[in-house]
């Protein structure tokens, strides 16, 4: 039986809490390092002073110096006291820069700063129930866009699409595609650019996210994609392929959404669902390196936005057993878990509508 605690002394526990305290604030500075492109600037640079790094990044030196000091104490960057210089080792840059793609841990840190402001309101929810609507997360679309962009660029066309037999050929020949809960729309724009003969629509309830999608589509000159504000449980139109990328679990009524997806699919159509790589069972998640992260984000956002609408509050960790059960309840005859070995953050489901 999995246990939620391990044998440790009180002193060891205190040390672990000290690590959490340091890491909590360090995460915010890691986010700043990503958003200011400091990590990208330092990548490949030789040992350099705070003045040199600030000049290269076009930032204020005093802030850069204090940030570098925190990074040095956090063992993120190296510091040479004899020359008062810093460097970002290549092996660490591989997990902190935009060149790292989906492996960029600094991009994930942006979630901390974007979610922390709702703490007081979440405490009120603890006392009174309910949740917070999407409008209480004005920067969440941007945070998700940062993470989703790297994943879509690195894996969607050449990694995820080939998992479904014949899907690339269908997209190349021209089909109708809907991305449910599209967020900032980068994923659907990437597909629209890669498959110009197919027709794409991204639907979401967040106006700021839809604006990001439309803006990018215009910048790319895409004519085969549009973005609409729609309730995912009451979709308009008929489609050959429907997608939901990390979107189902925080819906108010996920079963209704899955029912709506099944209804909007044409016979022979495919539902491609990408969602959290977590188990439905807490005991299984105890050994997941991202377990605490998943439940924390769920508490602060996923579960809360669903409960704010009187929803189920499914949460991030719904897991394959429940996900497959709900897709089958919606009417899908065949649901396959097709997660590739190289994908370590998400599960990929392929569901077919054969009638």
C-alpha positions, 0 to 999 in steps of 0.5 A: 500500500502506498503511504503519504508519509515517510519515516523522517526526523523532525529536523529532516522535516524542518530542512525539507520545509526550508527547501520549500520556502527557498524554492517557493520564492526562487520559482518566482525569480526563475519565472522572471528569468524566463520572461526577461530572457535573462536565461536566454541571454546567459546561455552560451555567454562566458563568465560575465559580471552583472554589468555585462549580463545586464547590458547584454539583456538590456535590463537594469543592472541593480535588479539583474545583480540581485537576481543573479545573487538569488540564482547563485544561492539557489545553485541555478547559476555559478558564481566566481567570487574571485572575479565577481562573475557569473555563468549559466552552465550548458547542462542547466541552460538545457532546462531553462531557455526557450531553445529547450522547448517543452523541457524549459522548466523556467516557463513552467515557473510562470504559473507560480506568479500568475496563480499566487494573487488568488490566494486570498480568494481561494481561502474564502472558497475554503471557508464558503465553498464555490470557486473563482471564475475565469475572470479572476485569472486575467493572466492565466491565458498568457501563462498557458500560452507560454507552456502550450507554445513550446509543446505545440511547436516541438511535438504537435505536427510531427509527434502527436498527429502520427499517433493516430493512424491515417490522420496526417493523410486526412489533414493533408487532403482537407477535413474540418477540425475543431479545437475545444478549449483552444486557449490562446490558439497557438496549437490550432494555428500551428496545425492550420499552417501545417495543413492548409487544405483543412479548415480549423476553428478554435473555441473558448470562453476566454475573450483575451485568449481568443484575441491572442489566437486571432492576432497570431493567425493574422500575423501568420496570414492564415485563411483557414482558421477562425476563433469563436466564443462558444460553450464547449458543452453546446458546440456548433457545426460538424467536424471530422476531427475534434481536439481538446488539449489540457481542457476537459478536466477544468470544464464545469460539466466535463461529461456534457462537453464530451457528449457535445464533442461526440454529437459534433463529430461526423461518423468516422470522426476522431477525438484527440484528447491530450490531458494531464499525465496523472492517475485517478488514484492519489496513491499512484500519484504519490511517486509522481515528481509532478504530483504536488504540482498537479494538485496545487495547480488544480486547487488554485485554478482547475477545480476552482473554475469548474466549481465557480460555475456549479460544476463537478470540480473534476480537477487535474488528476482525473487520470486514464481510468476515469477519462476513458470511462467518461469518453465511452459514456459519451458514446465513443466505441473505441478509446485508446491510450496512445501516449508515446514514451517520449511524452512525460507530462501528458496523456494522449487519448484517441477516440473514434466515432464509428456510428 
